[in-house]
Amino acid sequence: MTAGKRHHFVPEMLQKRFADAEGMLHFARKSGNGVKLGRAVPGNLFVEQYLYSVIHDDDTKDSSLESALNKLETATETIVEKIVSSARKDQIPHLSDEQRSTFNLFFHIQWKRVPDLYASDAAKASIDQTFKETLDAARAKFPDKEDEIAQLMEDKEKARLFKNAQVGVVGSISERVLDVLGNRGLAVMKVGQRGKSFILGSRPVVKMGNQSLYHPDGELWLPIAPDIAVGVHNFEVREQLLYLRDPHIRRINSAIVSQSSMFAGPHAPLIASLARPR
């Protein structure tokens, strides 16, 4: 199955919601030389070539996962609009069971589909250890295949296998996570203070506090508009609308900045302030 080579890890339908009045995103990109500030059209940020393509040993690419993600994003876009428009009217969205299931799947995938998640030293070390254990097991089981196994350690082949493993992780669905998301309430958080707003990060789902998703006090938030974020709430209330003011808005934005290599929003001064905190 073929798909375009530009694969967005933060969907364009979310990026567009964070654009300014001229349809542009103000962004900050971290690098070894500091932080670069800029302005770009939605769609030109949070994107990599063939990010969700499986690379076969003959270098052909299978972008079936990217096609599936596109379908999920299309199905989720109307749900996001319903959540945002309802919150702006100070109402809960009253999602149907089907809509909630679709959004939970989108939330689950968005949580783990981003390159920043796999770029940490801990993630790389874990992948290296798993790869080494796999090769050791292969050597023990097939001692006569040492030459073929050794080829897997070559940089190009190792990189291909690592990439395919990451694509596999993104495409795998944890029924346990979906069950927890389905059992916990949907919290819609609305900015309740003039002049304040959320940002969008290259790792946009942010965990607040020390508790896991499975703990009643565990928090996960995803900004879906400058004035609206969505997350998991307690187990008793199906949907709840919350109003947020500073310093909690800044706390969420700072958490997104700390875990993201790039972040963006409609307000250049806010992006510059977060890029160069006092």
N, C-alpha and C positions, 0 to 999 in steps of 0.2 A: 504494500500500500504506500502511495506517495503522498507527501505533504510538503508545504513550503519549508525552506531551510532555516528561516528565522523563527525560533521558538521562544515565546515569551514565558518567563517563569512567574511574572506578575501580570495577569491578563490585561489586555488593552481596555477591556470594559471597566476595570477598576482604575487604571491610569487616567482615563478620560474624566472620571469624577473628581480628580484632584487637580485638574487644569485650571488656569486662571481665566479671567474674562476674555482673553485673547486666544484661548485654547492651548496655552503653553504650560509646561511643567518647569518649575524651578527645582534644580537638583544639586546635590553635593555628592561627589564621588571620592572615596578614600583611595589613597595609593601610598606607596613607599615615600613619595615626595611631599606628602601632606594631603590636603583636601582641595579638590577642584570644584568650583561653583560654576553652574551653567544653566542654560535654558534649552528645552527641546520639546518637540511635539510628542504627545503620547504615542507610544508604539515604537519610538526610537530608544527607549530606555527599558531596562529589565529584560534584556533579550540576548540570546546566544545562538550561534549557528548549530543546528542539528543537536540541540541539547537533549532531546528525548528520542533520538534515533539509536536503534541498536545497530552496531557495526559488525558485519559478518567478516569471516576470515579472508574473504576475497575483496574487502573494503566496500562492498555494497551496503546501503543504509536502508533500514526499515523504520519508517516514521509512523507506525500504527498507533503508538501511544500518543503522539502529538495530535493525531486526528481524533482520538478518543477524548483527549483533554479539551480540544476545541468544541466538541459536542457538549461536554459537561459545562463549559463556560457559557455557551449559548443558552443552555437550559437554566443556568443560575442567574443570568443577567436580569431576567424579569423578576426573579425573587429578590435580588438585591434592590431593584427599583421599588418593589413593594415595601421592603423594610425601610428604605430611606424616606420614601414619600409618606409613609405612615408615621414615622418618628417625627418628621417635620410638622405634622399635624397633631403632635403629642398623643399619638395612638400607638398601640401595639399592632403588629402586622397581621395577626390571626392567620398564620401559615397553615395550609392543609398538611395532612400527614405526608403526602407525596412531596410537597414543596420542602417540608422540613427534612425529609430523607435526602433529597437532592442537595440541599444546602449543607447538611452534615457531611456528605461525601465530598463536596467542594472544599469545605473547611479542612477536612482531614487531609486531602491531597495538597491543598495550598500550604499546609503546615510543613510538609516534607518534600516538596518539589523543588526547592530553591537551592542554587549552588552554594550559597553561604553556609548552609547546614552541613555540607560535606567538606568545607574548606578549613575547618578548625583543626588544630594539631591533634586533638583527641580523636576526631573522626578519622583522620588520616592514619593515625596509629592503630586504631581499631581495624580499619580495612587491611592495613599491612599485616597485622597479626592473623586475621582470618585467612588472607591469601597464603601466608606461610604455612598455617595449619592444614589448609587444603592441599598444598603441594606435598607436604610431609606425608599426609595420608595417602596421596596418589603414589608416592615413591614406595611406601610400605606395601601397597596393594599390587603395584605393577613395577617390580624392580627391574624388569627387562625393558622398560620404556623411559629410561633415564634421559636419553637424548631428546625425546619429544617433550618431556616434562621441563627440561632445562630451557627449551625454546620459550616456554611461557614466562620465563624470567627476563627475557629481552624487553627493553624499555617500551618499544612500540606495542608489543603484544600485551604486556602488563597494563599499559594505559588503556588499550581496547577492552580488556577484561574488566578493569575497574569501572570504566564508563558504562559498560553493559550492565554491570552489577547495580550501579546507581539508577539506571533506567528501570531495572527490575524492581528496585525498592519503591520508586515512585509509582509504578504501576500496580504494586501489590496492595491489597485492601485488608486492613485489620478489622475483622468483625468485632473484636473486643472494643476497639476505639469507637467504632460506629455505635455499638450498644451503649457505651457510656455517654456519648454525645446525644443519643436519642433519649436517654433516661434523665439527663440533666436539662434544666430549663434554658431557654434562649434568652439571653440578656441583650437588650439594645441600649447602647449608651449614647446619649445625646449631649453635645457641648452646651452647657447652660450659662456661658459667660461670653459676652461680646468681645470680639477681637482675639479669641483663642481658637485653635484648630488642631486636628490631628494631621500627621504626616503619613506617607506611604513608604515603606522600606523594602529593600531587596530581600529581606527576610521579614515579611509583614506580620506574621502571626507571632505575638509576643506573649510570653509566659510571665505572669506577675506573682511574686511571692515564692515560697519554697515548697509549696505543696504540689503534688502531681495532679494530673487530670482526674485521676480516680478518687481523689480526696474531695470531700464536699466543699472545702475552701480553696481548691485549686482554681486558678484563673488563667484563661487564654483569651486574648482579644485580637481582633482583626479590624482595623479601620477600613471602612468601605466608602467613606466620603469624608471631606474635611470636618464635618460636624457630627458624623455618626460612626460608631464602632460596634461590632457584634462580638459576642463571646458566650461562654458557658456560664450558667448561674447555678443556683441550688437545685435540689431534686424535687422540690415541692411545687414550684411555680412554673407552668409551661412557658409563658412569655412574660417578660417584665421590661418596662422602660425606665431607665435610670438617667439622672441628670448629673453631669460632671463639671466641676470647676477646678481651677488651679488650687493647689499644686499637683493634683492628680493627673491633669491633662499633660503637664510637663513631664511627669514621672513616666507616663506611657510613651511619650515621644522620645524621651531620653533612653528608655529601654530598647526601643526600635533602633535608635541611632547606634547604640552600643553593640548590637548584634548584626548590623547591616553594613555592607560595603558601599551601598548607595541609598540615598533617601531623597524624597521629592515631595512637593506640595505646591499649592497655588500662590504662596506668599514668600517672596524672595527674602525679606528681612528675617522671617522665622527660620528658614533653611540656613541662612548665614549665621544666625544666633546659635542654632544647634550644632553647626559645623565647627564653630569656634566658641565653645562654652567658656564662660568667665571662670 
